[in-house]
Amino acid sequence: MRSLVLIGVLAMGLAAMACPSDAADVRMFVRHEVTDYAAWRKVYNDFDATRRKLGVTAQAVYRSVDNPNDVTVTHDFKSADKAKTFAASSELKAAMDKAGVKGTPQIWITTKAAK
């Protein structure tokens, strides 16, 4: 019986480690069309160190099933101020220009809703 309790306590500890309490509260969504996904992705990957320096704590990239050059990206931040600073940064604008982003991206910043 004690071993079952110990296993349960260890499992809860591992679950807590997987979902830290200081996880990002703010998620930015960016949607835009690109000229060439492969070229865009190279610039995006090369921008990783700068993204992190500007406060991005996690990111993900999604592509439309109907148009592989229609890209949606998520970036997580610890605060809305960091997200807004990132969105307005000259480094991001230069990277997006270099990556072949077409038109003006749709950018929205969200916070996790209460249950």
C-alpha positions in Angstrom: 0.0 0.0 0.0 2.8 2.4 0.8 4.4 1.8 -2.5 1.2 2.8 -4.2 1.1 6.0 -2.2 4.7 6.7 -3.0 4.1 6.1 -6.7 1.1 8.5 -6.6 3.2 11.2 -4.8 6.0 10.8 -7.4 3.5 11.1 -10.3 2.0 14.3 -8.8 5.5 15.7 -8.5 6.3 14.9 -12.1 3.0 16.5 -13.2 3.9 19.6 -11.3 7.3 19.8 -12.9 5.7 19.5 -16.4 3.3 22.4 -15.7 5.4 25.0 -13.7 3.6 27.7 -11.9 5.6 30.4 -13.7 4.4 29.3 -17.1 3.6 32.0 -19.6 0.4 34.0 -18.9 0.4 35.7 -22.3 0.2 34.1 -25.8 0.7 36.1 -29.0 -0.9 34.8 -32.2 0.6 35.9 -35.6 -1.0 35.0 -38.9 0.4 35.9 -42.2 1.0 34.6 -45.7 4.6 34.1 -46.9 6.0 33.9 -50.4 7.9 30.6 -49.8 7.4 28.6 -46.6 10.9 26.9 -46.7 12.6 30.3 -47.1 10.4 31.8 -44.3 11.2 28.8 -42.0 14.9 29.2 -42.4 14.7 32.9 -41.3 12.3 32.0 -38.5 14.7 29.3 -37.2 17.7 31.6 -37.5 15.8 34.3 -35.4 15.4 32.0 -32.4 18.2 33.5 -30.2 16.8 37.0 -30.9 13.2 35.8 -30.1 14.4 34.5 -26.8 16.4 37.7 -26.0 13.2 39.6 -26.7 11.2 37.6 -24.1 9.7 34.7 -26.0 9.5 31.7 -23.7 7.9 29.2 -26.1 6.7 29.1 -29.7 4.9 27.0 -32.2 4.3 27.2 -36.0 1.2 26.0 -37.8 0.3 25.9 -41.5 -3.1 26.0 -43.1 -4.2 22.7 -44.6 -5.5 24.5 -47.7 -2.5 26.9 -48.2 0.9 25.8 -46.9 2.1 29.5 -47.2 -0.6 30.6 -44.8 1.3 30.5 -41.5 0.1 31.0 -37.9 2.7 31.3 -35.1 2.2 31.4 -31.4 4.7 33.0 -29.0 4.5 32.8 -25.2 5.6 35.6 -22.9 5.6 36.2 -19.1 3.9 39.6 -19.6 1.8 41.6 -22.0 4.4 44.3 -22.0 7.1 41.9 -23.2 4.7 40.7 -26.0 4.0 44.3 -27.1 7.7 45.2 -27.1 8.4 42.1 -29.2 5.6 42.9 -31.7 6.9 46.5 -32.1 10.6 45.6 -32.3 12.7 46.6 -35.3 14.4 43.2 -35.2 11.1 41.4 -35.7 10.1 43.7 -38.6 13.5 43.2 -40.3 13.2 39.4 -39.9 9.7 39.4 -41.3 10.7 41.5 -44.3 13.7 39.2 -44.9 11.5 36.1 -44.6 9.1 37.2 -47.3 6.0 37.9 -45.3 3.3 39.2 -47.6 1.1 42.2 -46.5 0.4 43.1 -42.9 0.4 40.3 -40.4 -2.6 39.8 -38.1 -1.3 40.0 -34.5 -3.3 39.5 -31.4 -2.2 39.2 -27.8 -4.2 37.1 -25.3 -4.2 36.0 -21.7 -5.4 32.7 -20.4 -9.1 32.8 -19.5 -10.2 31.9 -16.0 -12.1 28.7 -15.6 
